[in-house]
Amino acid sequence: MEDRKEQKNVGRRGFLKTIAATSAMFALQPAVNKVKAANNLITDGDLLAVEQGDMQYRVLGTGKAAFKVSALGFGVMGMNYNRSQAPDRQKCIRIIHEAVERGVTLFDTAIIYGPLRNELLAGEALAPFKGKVNITTKFGHEVVDGKSTGRQDSSPKTIRRYCEESLRRLRIDSIPLFYQHRFDPKTPVEEVAATIGDLIKEGKVQHWGMCEVNADTIRKAHSIQPLTAIQSEYHLMHRLVEENDVLEVCRELGIGFVPYSPINRGFLGGSINEYTIFDPNNDNRQTLPRFQPDAIRANTRIVNVLQQFGHKYGMTSSQVALGWLMQKAPWIVPIPGTTKSSHLIENLHTLHFNVSPEEWNELEVAVTAIPVMGDRYNAEQQRQVGH
Ligand SMILES: NC(=O)c1ccc[n+]([C@@H]2O[C@H](COP(=O)([O-])OP(=O)(O)OC[C@H]3O[C@@H](n4cnc5c(N)ncnc54)[C@H](OP(=O)(O)O)[C@@H]3O)[C@@H](O)[C@H]2O)c1
């Protein structure tokens, strides 16, 4: 594990060096790679490779804020919110149980997903594993009578109420990691941090994190109540956190990083094209500039680069996308979501490939040469991030 104290005052160049060092570490993971050919087939050997007991672990945060989790988490959101797919409840629960059996200990949801329905699903599915796995959830988006108002409310009184309600829906006594989902301009970050500090003292919350905030906000929040993780969008088509010092400040302060939408909402998995029809009632991708047909057509070149790269190792493009994120630093834990057992196995199998830092760098150079068409968010969503 990287010694973050020693590297405390290293600047952006230091971060790049760290990347090289951790890339080497990732390349040295025990080889349990049983892929037989450079295609997308999953063999019996692969199934064994991701059986329980084969999981690797990572630590988000340091000191009292340290939180040990499986090296890959599971995003529950898309099982019943915003990703078109809508398997019945029992099928979702079976997939979540399979993730637990395969060693996943980090499950991610939020009050706003559904709203409320996603927390209820996660709570029901994970109830048999109380104390053995962790459900992380998020407050901030205002929800009234089960509906989003579009406003933010992170006032101390509301955080406390949301905490109590989430505990009930998740069927737990303490939230393992409670994130502020979006910055609330009406509530100073110091007040949010102090409220969480009180909830930690009371045992209702164990760790905390923030989503899509800037480096200054992270510093202010961390000085009041040490943060365990920052959760922001990060993948090969959106690398803002490398440029705006967010990853650098996480490294410097010993805060973990959880990249959300690590497969770019499925796009890097290669099964979305310009003809893909998103469910008009249950998919926000249709509102995103990057998921308009022209952008999809242009950006498919990026998926092709990942597929081409993966051919050499027998990796699918999803595995390339996840592996690239994980080799960036040992304190990065992606949370891909899926409704399919086959994708769950495929994604977990990412942990067993050996790719050298030089080869990851070649991938990065090839992807960077292709301009990404379309913004990641529409104007309203963009207004809520980066504070
Ligand atoms: N903090 C925030 O603001 C924020 C925002 C968005 C998301 N999140 C969190 O991040 C988690 C993941 O994000 P996400 O769902 O937006 O994006 P994602 O994990 O990048 O992509 C999920 C999509 O990829 C597909 N997929 C998964 N594995 C695949 C594979 N191996 N091959 C091809 N397709 C595959 C899934 O479809 P199938 O069901 O067909 O597999 C699903 O539609 C969410 O569950 C949520 O917890 C947080």
The ligand as an ORCA input file, in Angstrom:
! r2SCAN-3c Opt
* xyz 0 1
  N     -22.850     10.153     -6.749
  C     -23.502     10.355     -7.854
  O     -23.878     11.477     -8.191
  C     -23.802      9.183     -8.744
  C     -24.322      9.374    -10.038
  C     -24.576      8.265    -10.831
  C     -24.331      6.974    -10.345
  N     -23.851      6.819     -9.086
  C     -23.573      5.471     -8.533
  O     -22.721      4.757     -9.432
  C     -23.290      3.481     -9.721
  C     -22.952      3.047    -11.143
  O     -23.287      4.081    -12.035
  P     -24.113      3.907    -13.387
  O     -25.154      2.871    -13.267
  O     -24.489      5.295    -13.765
  O     -23.000      3.515    -14.450
  P     -22.085      2.265    -14.811
  O     -21.881      1.396    -13.657
  O     -20.950      2.883    -15.509
  O     -22.965      1.546    -15.910
  C     -24.095      0.804    -15.597
  C     -24.680      0.319    -16.924
  O     -23.700     -0.486    -17.560
  C     -24.229     -1.724    -17.940
  N     -23.184     -2.721    -17.688
  C     -22.662     -3.110    -16.500
  N     -21.709     -4.027    -16.676
  C     -21.604     -4.206    -18.003
  C     -20.791     -5.035    -18.810
  N     -19.890     -5.847    -18.256
  N     -20.943     -4.972    -20.164
  C     -21.851     -4.136    -20.719
  N     -22.665     -3.342    -20.012
  C     -22.539     -3.377    -18.656
  C     -25.450     -1.931    -17.079
  O     -26.435     -2.602    -17.809
  P     -26.868     -4.120    -17.446
  O     -27.859     -4.006    -16.365
  O     -27.388     -4.593    -18.729
  O     -25.601     -4.820    -17.028
  C     -25.909     -0.505    -16.758
  O     -26.860     -0.035    -17.662
  C     -24.792      3.676     -9.497
  O     -25.434      2.464     -9.210
  C     -24.824      4.634     -8.338
  O     -24.737      3.900     -7.137
  C     -23.578      7.893     -8.285
*
